[in-house]
Amino acid sequence: MMRSLRCVLTAITLALFSAPLQVQAHGGLPVSQQILWQDQTMLVPTPYWGVFLGSDGGPWHWICEEAINPYQMRRFARGQDGTLYATDRIGLTVSRDGGCTWKAVSSGIHAFQISAIAGDPLSPRVWALATDEVASGTGTGLWRSEDAGNSWQLAYAMKGHYPIGLVIAQDGQTLALTSAAMTTPITQVLHVSRDGGLNFQSQTVAFQVNGRDIGSILPLWIDPRSPDQIYVATRNLSPNVLLRVGLSGPPSEIMRVDTGIWDMTRDAPRDQILVATSRGLWSALGSAALQPTNTLSASQCISVHGQARYVCAWNYAPDMAAIARLSDDATSFTPIFQFHDTLSPIACSADTPVGTICPPVWQTYADQLGINLDERQKTSSPGACQISSHASQSSGWLGLLLALCLARLRNGRRVALHVSKPTP
């Protein structure tokens, strides 16, 4: 509560002392959602904007969403062969050249809605959860591709279900899917494979929160020490709960919080469990119970890479970090990336979609990231004095920030502000 109030007061104070400028956001405020890895390079998908790419220490570049597909809430995956996948409103688009060219998948799952997509951690295989035109359609279920998305095979049919989420264990052998079975009443189902997707077992997940049956559930994590334990989070409840579901017996409640629960992982060397929520991180050492931390005001994802732990954090006050690196004890963080650190679109040939589309889009919308291109040009000119390229203090952006802070203060949920784009 106090952090949200400070956010509001900060926005109001800055707005009072800023010159009024007309600003329209690029569809919505950028908020980091995932971290995908390509060696030491982070790929950070962001709704309404596309993908930001960079490393701990920089530099950072951008793939504009206009070159990917029209679905602004797309989810991404990366295969171990480097192929990138992005969900569209219907079907998928795929890039096989590092993000410069995106093409729609033309067979297999091209006519289905994709609710989740994930790359196998040890092979080029990619898994996608698809829904046919209706849940009873024969195409509803888990699909896989072994050849960079060129062809797709139905691995597990889920007729009569609405697929919801997918998570894969670190060894690639255990897969957990969730769905809503179209029964009366609707039931929540967990489907688990322990042989790399060859066979699945399903079980109903029944649980009540404050006397109410849970609605949809999303699989978050499979404990590599005990692959039979699947962790799932409820959606659209107040509060939401994190549940551990085993082979038998009722689910066990692990934590509850009055906001969204988005990600979970374990840092093995430090023997620490981390959970990302819209109101910051929860953590536990060893077998201790999860407890909230005061490290970040919001978090959407967690990624352990080598000895470092990275978090999709809050680009705005009070965190001022789109990507943050946690300290060893997870009680503090170092900002790694803010959106105004972006230098330019990624370098692609002029005959590729990204090489053609993104440079003019960058010229139009860079200021929405807090980047003053005129100042950067002055800074790069011979003999020019050094001028900061940090966030510009336009009243329009601050108004958006204030509105977002107020929304977070009301319900603590992950929020996207929808603002129409100006005509270039």
MIKOLMI-311004 format. One line per field, with one value per residue (C-alpha): residue number from 0; residue in one letter; x, z, y. Coordinates in Angstrom, 2 decimals. Each point is the difference from the previous one (the first is absolute). Layout:
// MIKOLMI-311004
n = (NUM;...)
res = (a;...)
X = (X;...)
Z = (Z;...)
Y = (Y;...)
END
This chain:
// MIKOLMI-311004
n = (0;1;2;3;4;5;6;7;8;9;10;11;12;13;14;15;16;17;18;19;20;21;22;23;24;25;26;27;28;29;30;31;32;33;34;35;36;37;38;39;40;41;42;43;44;45;46;47;48;49;50;51;52;53;54;55;56;57;58;59;60;61;62;63;64;65;66;67;68;69;70;71;72;73;74;75;76;77;78;79;80;81;82;83;84;85;86;87;88;89;90;91;92;93;94;95;96;97;98;99;100;101;102;103;104;105;106;107;108;109;110;111;112;113;114;115;116;117;118;119;120;121;122;123;124;125;126;127;128;129;130;131;132;133;134;135;136;137;138;139;140;141;142;143;144;145;146;147;148;149;150;151;152;153;154;155;156;157;158;159;160;161;162;163;164;165;166;167;168;169;170;171;172;173;174;175;176;177;178;179;180;181;182;183;184;185;186;187;188;189;190;191;192;193;194;195;196;197;198;199;200;201;202;203;204;205;206;207;208;209;210;211;212;213;214;215;216;217;218;219;220;221;222;223;224;225;226;227;228;229;230;231;232;233;234;235;236;237;238;239;240;241;242;243;244;245;246;247;248;249;250;251;252;253;254;255;256;257;258;259;260;261;262;263;264;265;266;267;268;269;270;271;272;273;274;275;276;277;278;279;280;281;282;283;284;285;286;287;288;289;290;291;292;293;294;295;296;297;298;299;300;301;302;303;304;305;306;307;308;309;310;311;312;313;314;315;316;317;318;319;320;321;322;323;324;325;326;327;328;329;330;331;332;333;334;335;336;337;338;339;340;341;342;343;344;345;346;347;348;349;350;351;352;353;354;355;356;357;358;359;360;361;362;363;364;365;366;367;368;369;370;371;372;373;374;375;376;377;378;379;380;381;382;383;384;385;386;387;388;389;390;391;392;393;394;395;396;397;398;399;400;401;402;403;404;405;406;407;408;409;410;411;412;413;414;415;416;417;418;419;420;421;422;423)
res = (m;m;r;s;l;r;c;v;l;t;a;i;t;l;a;l;f;s;a;p;l;q;v;q;a;h;g;g;l;p;v;s;q;q;i;l;w;q;d;q;t;m;l;v;p;t;p;y;w;g;v;f;l;g;s;d;g;g;p;w;h;w;i;c;e;e;a;i;n;p;y;q;m;r;r;f;a;r;g;q;d;g;t;l;y;a;t;d;r;i;g;l;t;v;s;r;d;g;g;c;t;w;k;a;v;s;s;g;i;h;a;f;q;i;s;a;i;a;g;d;p;l;s;p;r;v;w;a;l;a;t;d;e;v;a;s;g;t;g;t;g;l;w;r;s;e;d;a;g;n;s;w;q;l;a;y;a;m;k;g;h;y;p;i;g;l;v;i;a;q;d;g;q;t;l;a;l;t;s;a;a;m;t;t;p;i;t;q;v;l;h;v;s;r;d;g;g;l;n;f;q;s;q;t;v;a;f;q;v;n;g;r;d;i;g;s;i;l;p;l;w;i;d;p;r;s;p;d;q;i;y;v;a;t;r;n;l;s;p;n;v;l;l;r;v;g;l;s;g;p;p;s;e;i;m;r;v;d;t;g;i;w;d;m;t;r;d;a;p;r;d;q;i;l;v;a;t;s;r;g;l;w;s;a;l;g;s;a;a;l;q;p;t;n;t;l;s;a;s;q;c;i;s;v;h;g;q;a;r;y;v;c;a;w;n;y;a;p;d;m;a;a;i;a;r;l;s;d;d;a;t;s;f;t;p;i;f;q;f;h;d;t;l;s;p;i;a;c;s;a;d;t;p;v;g;t;i;c;p;p;v;w;q;t;y;a;d;q;l;g;i;n;l;d;e;r;q;k;t;s;s;p;g;a;c;q;i;s;s;h;a;s;q;s;s;g;w;l;g;l;l;l;a;l;c;l;a;r;l;r;n;g;r;r;v;a;l;h;v;s;k;p;t;p)
X = (0.00;2.73;1.97;-3.04;-0.66;3.61;-0.42;-3.08;1.67;3.11;-2.06;-2.01;3.12;1.78;-3.09;-0.30;3.52;-0.01;-0.72;-3.24;0.73;-2.41;0.81;-1.84;1.28;0.92;-3.16;0.82;2.76;2.90;0.19;2.50;-1.69;2.60;3.74;1.18;3.71;2.28;3.40;0.54;-2.60;-3.40;-3.08;-2.68;-3.50;-2.22;-3.71;-0.80;3.70;1.65;3.33;2.96;3.39;3.15;2.38;0.92;2.07;-1.63;-0.44;-3.76;-1.91;-3.59;-2.16;-3.15;-3.31;-1.15;2.47;-1.18;-3.80;-3.07;-0.71;1.24;-0.30;2.11;2.09;3.45;2.16;3.49;1.15;3.49;0.78;-0.58;-3.44;-2.34;-3.75;-2.74;-3.69;-2.43;-3.75;-0.26;3.05;3.67;2.71;3.57;3.43;2.92;2.53;0.38;-3.14;0.46;-2.68;-3.30;-2.29;-3.33;-0.10;-1.96;-0.91;-0.87;-1.13;-0.36;-3.80;-0.02;0.21;3.23;-0.34;3.57;3.32;3.29;3.34;1.51;2.99;2.27;-1.06;-1.38;-3.47;-2.74;-3.38;-3.20;-3.42;-2.70;-3.76;-2.02;-2.90;-1.93;1.36;-1.56;2.03;2.40;2.95;-0.24;3.00;3.79;1.97;3.73;2.46;3.43;1.04;-0.03;-3.76;-0.24;-2.25;-2.13;-1.36;-2.80;1.66;-2.90;-3.64;-2.10;-3.46;-2.60;2.54;1.12;3.81;1.44;3.68;3.18;3.26;2.97;2.49;3.72;0.70;-2.69;-1.62;-2.80;-2.67;-2.95;-3.09;-3.13;-3.44;-3.63;-2.17;-3.33;-2.02;-2.85;1.29;3.27;2.96;3.70;2.29;3.74;1.60;3.50;2.46;3.13;1.42;0.60;-3.57;-0.61;-2.67;-2.12;-1.96;-2.71;-1.57;-2.62;1.29;-2.68;0.65;-1.91;1.17;-2.15;-2.81;0.17;1.06;3.13;-0.28;2.79;3.44;3.37;2.98;3.05;2.76;1.06;2.42;2.97;0.67;-3.50;-1.56;-3.23;-0.61;-1.61;-0.54;-3.04;-1.44;-3.62;-1.19;-2.49;-0.63;0.42;2.17;1.83;1.72;3.07;-0.73;2.22;-1.66;1.34;-0.86;-2.72;-1.79;-1.37;2.09;2.07;-0.14;3.50;-0.80;-2.78;0.16;-2.59;1.45;1.31;2.56;2.08;3.16;1.96;3.46;2.71;3.57;1.74;3.44;-1.64;-2.79;-2.54;-3.54;-1.17;-3.54;-0.92;-3.24;-1.50;0.96;3.61;2.01;-0.58;2.91;0.90;3.32;0.16;-3.28;-1.18;-3.39;-0.23;0.03;-0.47;3.09;0.33;2.45;-2.24;-3.46;-1.00;1.40;-1.26;2.72;3.12;2.97;3.07;2.91;3.38;0.61;-2.36;-3.73;-1.90;-3.53;-2.53;-0.54;-1.79;1.53;-1.56;0.15;0.91;2.02;1.19;1.08;-1.57;2.55;1.67;2.80;-0.54;2.62;1.16;-2.56;-2.73;-0.47;1.27;0.40;1.99;-1.88;1.28;-2.28;-2.56;-1.82;1.62;3.38;-0.96;2.46;-1.79;-1.81;2.11;2.28;-1.78;0.38;-2.12;-1.85;-1.37;-3.25;1.81;2.58;-2.78;-2.70;1.75;2.29;-2.88;-2.09;2.97;0.11;-3.70;-0.20;3.44;-1.14;-2.70;2.85;1.43;2.63;0.80;1.51;0.91;2.08;1.65;0.90;1.55;1.94;1.41;0.96;3.72;0.78;-3.44;-0.37;-1.36;-3.76;-1.95;-2.32;-1.94;-3.74;-1.60;-2.47;-2.98;-3.27;-1.74;2.24;-0.30;-3.74;0.14;2.31;-2.36;-2.95;1.91;1.06;-3.60;-1.10;2.70;-1.10;-3.56;0.57;3.70;-0.44;2.12;-1.43;0.28;-1.13;-1.63;0.66;-0.59;3.01;0.39;0.01;3.68)
Z = (0.00;0.98;-3.17;-2.16;1.84;-0.56;-3.67;-0.22;1.87;-2.18;-3.20;1.27;1.07;-3.30;-1.99;1.80;-1.01;-3.55;-3.19;-1.63;-3.04;-2.07;0.40;-1.23;1.03;-2.43;0.84;3.72;2.55;-0.49;2.76;-0.21;0.01;-0.79;-0.23;-2.75;-0.35;-3.02;1.57;2.11;-1.83;1.59;-2.19;1.92;-1.56;0.84;-0.87;-2.39;-0.89;-1.19;1.27;1.64;-0.27;2.02;2.63;3.58;-0.71;-3.36;-2.72;-0.54;-3.27;-1.17;-2.32;-0.64;0.29;-3.39;-1.66;1.97;-0.13;0.96;3.32;2.71;2.88;-1.73;1.93;-1.13;0.09;-1.22;-1.26;0.75;-3.72;0.33;-1.62;1.52;0.29;0.69;0.49;-2.21;0.42;-2.05;-0.61;0.40;-1.65;-0.10;-0.50;-1.09;-0.54;3.47;-0.08;-3.28;-1.97;1.41;-1.98;0.90;0.48;-2.97;1.03;2.99;2.58;-2.23;0.50;3.79;2.95;1.93;3.77;0.94;-1.68;1.44;-1.27;1.18;2.22;-1.58;-3.64;-2.91;0.69;0.72;1.61;-0.60;1.67;-2.62;0.04;-3.07;-1.06;2.86;2.95;-1.40;-3.19;-0.97;-0.12;3.67;1.98;0.27;-3.24;-0.63;-2.68;-0.52;-3.04;0.93;-0.36;-3.59;0.91;3.06;1.46;2.54;2.96;2.47;-0.91;2.52;-1.55;2.32;1.78;-0.23;0.32;2.32;0.89;-0.55;1.88;-0.68;2.51;-0.33;-1.33;-2.67;1.18;2.22;-1.62;1.87;-1.73;1.46;-1.53;0.79;-0.74;-1.59;2.56;2.24;2.10;-1.75;1.61;0.06;-1.25;0.25;-2.70;0.65;-2.18;1.51;-3.20;-2.15;-1.25;-1.18;2.59;2.33;3.19;1.01;3.34;1.16;2.22;2.52;2.61;1.71;0.95;2.62;-0.79;-3.76;-2.55;-1.88;-3.64;-2.56;1.11;-1.64;0.43;1.20;0.96;0.25;2.85;-1.56;3.37;-0.05;-3.49;1.38;1.73;-2.34;1.15;-1.40;0.67;-0.07;-2.19;0.53;3.67;3.02;1.47;-2.47;1.33;-0.97;0.20;0.00;-1.76;0.41;-1.49;2.56;2.78;0.07;-1.06;2.68;0.33;0.00;0.10;-0.70;-1.09;-1.02;-3.49;-3.00;0.38;-3.18;0.29;2.27;0.02;2.25;0.20;0.69;1.10;2.58;0.80;-0.35;-1.41;-1.68;-1.02;-2.13;0.72;-0.95;3.44;-0.06;0.85;2.50;1.04;2.18;0.95;0.20;1.24;1.68;-0.83;-2.72;1.29;-1.77;-0.49;-0.30;-2.89;-2.91;-0.27;-2.88;-1.92;-3.02;-0.58;1.55;-1.81;1.47;-2.44;1.15;3.43;-0.53;0.60;-2.24;0.48;-2.29;2.25;-0.06;-2.40;1.91;3.53;2.51;-1.66;-3.18;-1.53;-2.88;0.70;3.41;1.28;3.54;2.72;1.47;2.80;-2.26;2.37;-2.49;-3.76;-2.71;-2.98;-3.17;-2.59;-0.34;-3.25;-0.56;-0.16;-3.43;-2.64;-3.24;-1.89;-0.51;-3.02;-2.81;-3.75;-1.67;-1.98;3.17;1.71;3.11;-2.11;-1.97;2.60;3.32;-0.79;-0.88;2.89;2.29;-1.18;0.77;3.38;1.66;2.09;1.52;1.60;1.45;-2.75;-1.55;-3.40;-0.65;3.17;-0.90;-3.41;1.63;2.38;-2.87;-2.06;-0.06;2.79;1.55;3.75;1.83;0.38;1.98;-1.93;3.04;0.26;-1.23;2.43;-2.24;1.73;-2.26;1.09;3.60;-0.32;-1.24;2.88;2.48;-1.43;0.18;3.58;0.97;-1.68;1.86;3.24;-0.59;-0.66;-0.15;-3.24;-3.12;-2.04;-3.63;-1.10;-3.42;-1.93;-3.72;-2.21;-1.82;-3.75;-1.13)
Y = (0.00;2.50;-0.74;0.60;3.27;1.08;-0.87;2.25;2.87;-0.27;0.16;2.97;1.91;-0.58;0.91;3.33;0.97;-1.32;1.88;-1.13;-2.16;-2.08;-3.69;-3.08;-3.42;-2.78;-1.97;-0.24;0.47;-2.44;-2.61;-2.88;-3.43;-2.68;-0.56;-2.33;-0.76;-0.18;-0.68;3.17;2.06;0.57;0.19;1.90;-0.19;2.96;0.34;2.87;0.47;-3.20;-1.33;1.75;-1.71;0.59;-1.31;0.79;3.11;0.77;1.05;-0.43;-0.01;-0.51;-2.09;2.03;-1.83;1.32;-2.40;-3.04;-0.28;2.08;-1.77;2.37;-2.49;-2.65;-2.52;-1.13;-3.10;-0.85;-3.37;-1.28;0.41;3.77;0.06;2.59;-0.53;2.56;-0.71;1.88;0.46;-3.17;-2.18;0.89;2.04;-1.31;1.56;-2.15;2.80;1.48;2.13;1.89;-1.89;-1.26;-2.30;-1.58;-3.76;-1.32;-3.55;-2.14;2.57;3.03;0.14;-0.45;2.36;-0.57;0.42;-0.95;-0.78;-1.25;-1.23;-3.28;0.88;-2.64;-0.31;2.07;-1.42;2.55;-0.66;1.99;-0.24;0.55;0.44;-0.91;2.23;-1.58;-1.95;-3.17;0.38;-2.77;2.42;0.99;-1.21;0.00;0.26;-0.32;1.00;-1.55;2.04;3.70;0.31;-1.23;-2.91;-0.82;-3.22;-0.43;-1.72;-0.02;0.57;1.94;-0.14;1.48;2.22;3.61;-0.13;2.65;-0.41;-1.99;-0.44;-2.30;-1.37;0.73;-3.51;0.27;-3.24;1.30;2.18;1.48;1.41;1.53;0.25;0.70;-3.05;0.87;-1.90;1.15;1.59;0.92;-1.75;0.84;-2.77;-0.62;-2.19;-1.34;-1.91;-1.53;-1.45;3.06;0.38;-3.58;-0.76;2.14;-0.53;2.46;0.86;2.47;2.81;0.96;2.68;2.77;3.48;1.69;-2.41;0.51;-2.63;1.01;1.02;-0.32;-1.18;0.54;-2.36;1.95;-2.42;-3.64;-0.70;-1.87;-1.65;-1.48;0.10;-1.43;3.33;2.55;3.59;1.81;3.46;1.09;2.86;2.83;-0.67;2.23;-1.34;-2.26;-3.09;-2.02;-3.73;-3.08;-2.92;-3.54;-3.37;-0.56;1.80;3.54;3.01;1.75;3.78;1.51;3.72;2.46;3.61;2.59;0.44;-1.98;-2.80;-0.19;-2.11;-2.33;-1.55;-1.39;1.27;-3.33;1.31;2.27;-2.48;2.81;-0.04;3.22;0.93;3.03;1.87;3.35;1.23;-1.12;-3.10;-2.75;-2.21;-2.96;-1.60;-3.76;-1.46;3.21;1.52;2.62;3.57;3.36;2.14;3.78;-0.28;1.05;1.53;-2.31;-2.96;-1.89;-2.63;-1.53;-1.53;-1.67;0.22;-1.25;1.50;2.95;0.39;2.41;1.31;1.67;3.01;3.35;2.52;2.90;1.39;-1.29;-2.80;1.74;-3.32;-1.93;-2.73;-0.31;-2.22;-1.24;0.04;-3.33;0.17;1.47;2.95;2.59;0.37;1.72;1.51;-1.65;1.57;2.75;0.54;3.39;-1.84;-1.39;1.21;-0.88;-2.76;-3.12;0.02;-1.85;0.08;2.68;-2.67;-1.68;1.02;1.26;1.85;1.69;0.59;0.63;3.00;2.40;-1.39;0.72;3.60;0.36;-1.72;0.19;2.96;-2.22;-1.96;3.21;0.35;3.37;-0.82;3.64;0.10;-3.29;1.37;3.08;-2.20;-2.06;3.08;1.01;2.44;-0.29;0.18;-3.03;0.12;-2.57;-2.31;-1.12;0.17;3.19;1.57;0.59;0.63;-2.49;-2.86;1.07;0.05;-3.58;-0.88;1.62;-1.90;-3.26;0.65;0.68;-3.22;-1.93;1.66;-1.17;-3.66;-0.86;-1.88;0.09;2.89;1.07;3.44;0.03;3.19;0.37;0.58;3.29;-0.08;0.14)
END
